[in-house]
Amino acid sequence: MICRLLKFLAQFSLALCIATALLWVRSYWVEDEVSRDRQVNEWKDAYEQHSWSLRFSRGRFYFFHGTNCFKPREWASDPGWDYSKSRPRALEFIDDQSTHRFDRLGVGAGAFHFGAVTGVEAMWPHWLVCFGAILLPAARFGTKRQLRHRVALNLCSTCGYDLRASPNRCPECGAKAP
């Protein structure tokens, strides 16, 4: 059961890495944005809205989640899902004066309060996601390769002990020979 789960996770992780690499290349020609707005409160002349957005542009992911207060109500965007694409631009944080921010090696995150908008935002490069997603498939490939190498040299698949003298069972760890 665990073997199947690891195999599935490795395949999913590899697919995520490939999809991220394709988005990375695309992000230099087209900026994609997926967003969702949801109405929270409505007053006589104002409107409160929760929004989240995920943007891909110039090799970076940008995530935003926040609460917006609009007055007049007509300024608020329509509730629901939205997809838009435009020309790529450099992604920046909403409030660059915020002191509650972490920004190292292209990875940034922080909370902000900018006018009537409060929320959190994060930014990270595509290469970081690709690197993280390829770790599990690479480790799985390495262990499979090591196992095949040990079997070909008549070594124990568990501990690597030489099985020429006892071909049925490993005297070191007790595992059955393949």
N, C-alpha and C positions, 0 to 999 in steps of 0.2 A: 504494500500500500504506500509506504513512504517513497519507494523507488518510483512509483507511478506519479506521485505528487511532485517529486523533484524533477522528473522528466517533463511534466506539464509546465512547471514553473520555469524551467530552462527554456522551453520552446516559447512560452509567453514572453519571457525576458528578451529572447533573441528577436521576436517580432516587434517588441517595443523599441529595441535598439535600431532596427531597420526603419521603422516608421519615424522615429526621431531624427535619424540621419536624413531621410527624405524631406521632412519638415525643415530641417536645418538648411538644406540646399535651397528649398523653395522660399525660405524667409528672406533671402537676399533679392528676390524679384517681386514678391508679393507679401504684404502684411495681412495676416488673417487674424480675425478677432471673433470669438464666441462669447456671448454675454447673456445674462438673464437678469431681468428686473422684476421685482415683486412688490406690490403695494402693501404697506404695513398699516399706516394710519392716514385718514383723510379728514381734514378739518374744513371749516367754512371757506377759507381762502388759501390753504396750504396743503401740502401733500408730502408724506414721508415714504421713502422707497428704499428697499434693500437691493443692492446691485452686486453682481460679481462678474468678472471679466477675465478671460484668458487670451493673451495676445502673443503672436509669434512674429518677430521682426528682427532682421539683421543678426541672426544667430543667437537670439535670446528669447526665453519665455518670460512673460510678465503676467503676474496674477494680482488681481485687485478684488477686495471684498469690502463693502462699506455701506453706510447709511447716508442717504441724501435727503435734505429737506428743501422743498421747492415752494416758492411763492412768487408769482402766481402758479396755479396748478398746471397751466398749459406748458410750462417749461419742462415738466417731467416727461420721461420717455414712456412709451407704451409698455405695460407689463408683458412678460413672456420672454421667449428665447429669441435671439437675434444672431445672425452671422453677417459679417461684413469683411470686405477685402479692399485694400488700398495700396498705394505705393509705400514701400518700406521706409521707415524713419528710425532714427535713434530713439530707443526707449529710455525714458527718464522717470524718476520718481515724481509723484504729484507735488510734494512739499520738500524741496531740497534743503530747507532750513531745519527740518526735524532733527532733534537730538536723539530720538529713540530709534536708531537705525544701525543695522549691521551691514557692512559693505566690504567684502574681501574677495579677491580673485574672481570678480565678475558675479558673485553671488551676493544678493542684497535682500534684506527684509526689514520691515519696521512698521510701526503704527504711526498714524498721522491725524491731524486735525487741521483742515484747510477750509476756511469759510464755513459753509453749511455741510461739509462732507467730513465724516469721520470714518476711519476704517484701518485696514491693514493692507500691505502690499508686499510682494516678493518678486524678485527677478533672479533668474539663473540662466547660464548659457546651455545651449543644446549639447555641447561636448560633455558636460558633466552628467547629463541624463544618459547619453550614449555609453559613457565609461561605466556608470553604475549598472546599466542594464546588461552589459556584456560580461560582467564578472561571473555570474552564475553559469551561463553557458560555457565560458572558458574553463571554469573549475570542473564542470561535468565532463567536458571534452578531455581535460588533463587526466582525470581519474580513469576514464574509459581507456585512454591510450596506455596508461600505466598498467592497467589490468591485462590488456592484450599483450603487452610487452612481457609481463611476468609469466603468463601462460605459455607464450612462445619459447621462453627460456627455461621452462619446466621449474618455475619458482612458485611458492605458495602465493595465492592471490590475496591473502589477508596480510601476511607479515613479510613476504619476500624471501623466506628461507628456501634453500636449495633442496628440491624434492627428488634428486636422482637416487638416493639410497632408500627412500620410503615413498614410492609413487602413489600410494592410496590415501595416506593421511599425513599431515604436517606434524613432525615431532615437537616443533617449537610452540605452536599455538593450538594444535588439535583440530584444525579445520580440514574438511575433506578436500582432496585434490580435484581440480576441475576435469 
